Amino acid sequence: MATTRRTHCANKMPWPAGNHRSLERFLDDAERAGTLDIIADHPQAATVLAFAPHSLDAETVGTVLRFAESQEQGQAFPAAWQHWLQATDGRYEDRAAAAAGFADFAEAVDHDHWEARGDAPVEETLTGFIDVVVAREDGTTPREALDAATGVTTGD
């Protein structure tokens, strides 16, 4: 199965021409980190996160994209990741910790929160959700902050 997913990634990731070896190394790292399936689900977003200005390793790419539930969300996650880094400036000791915080945030976004956004673009919605979560009071979970902001009751 991993070989099929790896082939899918190699065929779908818009990796820059002439960088076949770096793609192979990235996919090797993804296999070792257990993030190959996540990357295979979001190959374009994974490629964006792997290169500048993000320059994330395969494990961190998988962490950032772990809770993207659709292609549309996956496409918006790189910009949301950038906004997360700006909004949480200085809160995390390194990028891996920031990625884990982002994953916690993304996991807190419930289907009902997405439904409450109406027709707002996914990227705009994610940015707003990040602002809500970052500004929450101490002791308030990300999901509680999102519930309050959207008027949704998810029952954390």
Salt bridges, closest charged atoms under 4 A:
GLU24 OE1 - ARG6 NH2 2.66
GLU24 OE2 - HIS20 NE2 3.65
ASP28 OD1 - ARG6 NH2 2.74
ASP29 OD1 - ARG32 NH2 2.38
GLU31 OE1 - ARG6 NH1 2.71
ASP37 OD1 - ARG5 NE 3.10
ASP41 OD1 - ARG5 NH2 2.67
GLU115 OE2 - HIS111 NE2 3.45
ASP131 OD1 - HIS83 NE2 2.62
ASP147 OD1 - HIS113 NE2 2.63
